[in-house]
Amino acid sequence: MGQLPKETSINSLRRVLELECKKGYSNKAVIGGLDKFLRKQEGKIIQDVNDRELLTSFNNLGLAKSNYSSWDVKKRKQWIATILEWIDEVEQGRERKKSSTLAADTLPAVDKTRQMERVSYGLDSSITSIRGITTNTATRFAKLGVRTIYDLLYFLPRRYIDYSQRKPIAELEEGKEQTIIATIWQSKVVTLGSRQGTEAIVGDETGNIRIVWFNQPYLAKNFRTNARIAISGIISSFKGRRVFESPEWELIQTRELIHTARLVPIYPLTSGLYTRRVRKWTKEAVDSWAWQLVEFLPSEIKKRYQLLDLPQAIIQAHYPDNHRIAEEARKRLAFDELFLLQLGLLARKQNWQEGQPGNAFNINRELLQRFLSYLPFTLTRAQQRVLNEVLLDLEQPKAMSRLLQGEVGSGKTIIATLALLIACDNGYQGALMAPTEVLAEQHFDNICNYLAKASSESSSLLPAPRNNLHCYAGILSQPITVALLIGSISESEKENLHNKIRQGEIDIVIGTHAIIQEEVEFNKLGLAVIDEQHRFGVLQRSALRQKGFNPHMLVMTATPIPRTMALTIYGDLDLSIIDELPPGRRLAEAKWLDPEGREKAYSFIYHQINKGKQAFIIYPLIEESEVVEARAATTEYQRLSKEVFPDLKLGLLHGRMPAADKEQVMRRFRNGEFDILVSTSVVEVGIDVPNANVILIEGADRFGLSQLHQFRGRVGRDKEQGYCLLISDKLSREVESRPETGKKTEDEWKHRLELLEEIQDGFKLAEEDLKLRGPGEFFGTQQSGLPELKVASITNVQLLETARREATTFFRNNPDAAKDRTSPLGEKLTRIWQGHIEWS
């Protein structure tokens, strides 16, 4: 190339166009619109160019002749993509020029083979080691989590387009994806509509066909007469003649075809990355570096399940020879993910339990029986079973790591209270951490109520209204002091509690994240309980654990998770399930309504409030959206307050509110200051309002079954019947779902809501939810603290159980394998679990 455009003019053009992409092609990237800017910019670039070929291709873009403001979004998007591709070519030309100059200056032996050059680059080398990937391109790849050659090898296609069906031109059929191998007879730049493009005529022994590429006039120079070319795409008809419109193309040379005549990979993209170039770079990475991947899977496991070798699996996952081998490749990589996930979890559990000795508690069963005798209820069989499992753990000289699952209202808190009581009886402190202040206050109130019933004397150690430090005598040989530590208390109160915790004057601390602040030092923490543990990250759970010398850990959740998935995701925890509700505890009745039934629902709510009750009204959105047609909490709150319930007191709660404001709203609702709480899904977990007995859920088709079940658990928490009303707007009946299942139909969401009406068991609903929505939607976001699953699906129960069984057996026979970072398996574990495992 000759003199290149100045970097400033190119960068300016790129920045504006990328900003326009981010703004949704709305013509708002620059003041005065894009047409005015482009006319000025074209002149600047032309002044800086004296290379004829570059100038010709640039002029074909026609910046100054654009009529961007009059185009629809589709045409704007296509046109901007064309310009950005041209800019990429310019920048790559600049990089090649720099590289060749550097090579000329520093490398006298320039005839070294490219393969030998790449041997010097390891798998952890930057992707800029690949020819054509500039620093700007590398920045874009980084947005997709790709920084090194290793990352690029594991940057797998989302799907494939089948261009393997090659046909003679005479046998091409309209509307199908097909491939031809042909000879180019002619190609030229033509005007297609109001824009320039490329036209080519190609032929084989059975006939000729016309091919056009819209808005890509620069392609014409690539198509030399008599050259052989592969074309893959869908045939359409124009004026009675068959034509390929903007198909994939590839000149047939000695190298392997990657864009046509095969299963063609489709990769995830981001702004500034384009399909053909990404394919070129991944192919280069696979061909040059896949052989460096070291096999880490034990040979007997690989042989037992007939799994491909790792390098072969990577190669075939990117560029498969056929559908069968593509499935085999993805099976191998999915097995790897699940096997390594289980090994990592087992290693983490081993590190927690055996890295240092635990504290074996003496279990005073007479104390527990006496304490329970003071309570106005008896434990259910499920509670008694779970209590025995917990007590058995507490007796061991290694730290308990147990997950306690149970429905809302199933009685998890009493199990936690009994475990904390045992800790205190053994001279240790206990801590219970909850995700919100309101939930922490509820636990404080409940545990204090239990202790007060069994105490011969109870007292508050602080004046009203705070009362967040209580003392109970007569239960143990020494009084039990319980404190509430949350962020909203005054600094002087915090300092007072910190001192008492440090001196061992407080036995049980109940609170929020305030418990794990640096200033909090326990004198002798023996048991840590975490409620709604999925709301905390691994680092926060680890921070609480580190407040003591390897304390016992009990984590609780009211979110039902199918057993197989729970054993996988929480493989570092033993599992206990409370699978029955206490006598007299009934889940709210669920009833779905057509939108026409909304007024009846309002009347029902009004009637219940007149009887002294309270209600929730839930919306899927915070604010109205032009993209999603569904009702929003903020606008509906205004409408309900003014038009529907003008004489009632309504509160508003959503996720964008400051934490202190959210806590205040939930506290006021709990205290009865609001009749109705209008909210988003933020109330799904963590607010106990026994007086609320109705919940109305708008846009119910936008929530999963498990989430709807959690909403249902918000009401009917006293002895009276609760009611859960579900409304699906006609506007949102076709909801975008996973790509492989297309759109949810009215029948599908109706079926989901009917399941909620029929099934009361949260675990059965969770199984159904998983079948209907898949793991991505079921969990929402990646489970905190676990490596990302790129290939595996945790709904593939057979592969999941196989990987878990093999990992468990292997770990039992090779307990130190995970720690040996010099072995292929240890190195692989370290790589994918980096930042997730506390290695000993």
FENJOCOR-V562800 format. One line per field, one symbol per residue. ss: DSSP state (~ for helix, > for strand, _ for the rest). phi: phi as a letter, one per 20 degrees, with the letter a starting at -180 (. if undefined). psi: psi as a letter, one per 20 degrees, with the letter a starting at -180 (. if undefined). A space follows every 10 residues. Layout:
ss: ???
phi: ???
psi: ???
This chain:
ss: ______~~~~ ~~~~~~~~~~ ~~________ ___~~~~~~~ ~~~~~~~___ _~~~~~~~~~ ~_~~~__~~~ __~~~~~~~~ ~~~~~~~~~~ ~~~~~~~~~~ ~~~~~~____ ___~~~~~~_ _____>~~~_ ____~~~~~~ ~~_____>~~ ~~~_____>> >>___>__~~ ~__>__>>>> >>>>>>>>>> >>__>>>>>> >>>>__>>>> >>>___~~~~ ~~_____>>> >>>>>>>>__ >>>>>__>>> >_________ __>>>>____ ____~~~~~~ ~~~~~~~~~~ ~~______~~ ~~~~_____~ ~~~~~~~~__ __~~~~~~~~ ~~~~~~~~~~ ~~~~~~~~~~ ~~~~______ ____~~~~~~ ~~~_______ ~~~~~~~~~~ ~~~~______ >>>>>>____ _~~~~~~~~~ ~~~~~___>> >>>___~~~~ ~~~~~~~~~~ ~~~~__>>>> ________>> >>>______> >>>>>_____ ~~~~~~~~~~ ~~~____>>> >_~~~~____ ____>>>>>> >_~~~__~~~ ~~~~~_____ _>>>>>>___ __~~~~~~~_ ___>>>>>__ ________>> >>>_~~~~~~ ~~~~~~~~~~ ___>>>>>__ >_________ _>~~~~~~~~ ~~~~_____> >>>_____~~ ~~~~~~~~~~ _____>>>>_ ~~~_______ _>>>>>>>_~ ~~__~~~~~~ ~~________ __>>>>>__~ ~~__>>____ __>>_~~~~~ ~~~~~~~~__ _~~~~~~~~~ ~~~~~~~~~_ __________ ______~~~~ ~~~~~~~~~~ ~~~___~~~_ ___~~~~~~~ ~~________
phi: .efegggfff ffffgfffff ffemlemcfc fnnfgfffff fffffffedc efffffffff fmgfefcgfe eefgfgffff fffffffgff ffffffffff fffffdcfef efffffffgf eefefffffe goeeffffff fffendcdgg gffeeeffac dedeeecfgf dfdfndfbcc dbdeeabaec edmdcebdcc dcbcfdqdbe cccflcfffg fedfgmfebd ccrdfcccln dfbedlffba fecefffcdb lafefdefcc gndcgffffg fffffffecg fffefdfgff ffffdleffg gffffffecf faffffffff fffffgffff ffffffffff ffedfbfedf eeeeffffff fffeeebdff ffffffgfff fffffeecff ccdddaggne offfffffff fffffendec ccddfcffff fffgffffff fffeefbcbe ecffefldbd ccdnedfcfd dccddcfeff fffffffgff ffemedecdd adggfefgfe cefafdbddc elffedegff ffffgffcel ffccdcbeef cgggfffefd fecfdccedb efgnedfffd becfgfefff ffffffffff enecbdcdcf cecfcfedeb fcffffffff fedecfeded dccbfefggf ffgfffffff enfdecdebe ffegcnbdcg fecccddelf fedfgfffff ggffcmedfe fdccdccdff fdfddfdfgf dmdfegffff fffffffede ffffffffff ffdnffffem dgggndffee dfdfefffff ffffffffff ffecfeffee feegffffff fedgnddefe
psi: qbpqqqhggg hggggghhhh ghjkljkjhq pirhggghgg hgggghhipj pggghghghh hlgijqlhhi qrhghggggh hgghgggggg hhggghgggh gghhhinhmi jqqhghhhhi prhjqqiihp piorhghhhg hhhjjohrgg ghhjnqqhaq pnkinpqqhh jqqqjqorqq prpphqqrpr pocjqqappq prqaiiarqq pqoqkmhihh iinppjqqqp ppapprpolj qqqpolrqqp pobhrqpiir kaopqoqqrr pipqgghggg hhgggghhih iipppipphh gghhjlqqqg ghggghhgmq hrhghghggh gghgggghgh ggggghhggg gghihqqaop qponhhgggg ghhiqjrqqr hgggggghgg hhghiqjqpp nppoqqqpji khhhggghgh ghgghjjrqq qppqhqgghg hggggghhgg hhhiqipqqp iqqqiglkoq ppqigahqqp ppqoorhirq hhgghggggh ghijipgppp abihhjqhio oqgmphpppp qlhiiqrhhh ghhghiianl rqpoqqqjop pqgghghghl ijqqpqpokq qqpiopqqpp pqqqhijghh gghgggghhh jjrrqqppqh qgqqqhgpnq qqgghhgggg hhhglhjrpq qppriiqqgh ggggghghgh jjhqhpopra jhjhpkponh ipjpppoqlh iiqrghghhg ghihrkjbiq prpoppppqh hkhoppaqhi icqprhhghg gghhhhghph ohhhhggggh ghhrhghgie rpppjqqpoh gqpjinhghg hggggggggg hhhmhjhhin iiqgghhggg ghjpihpnq.
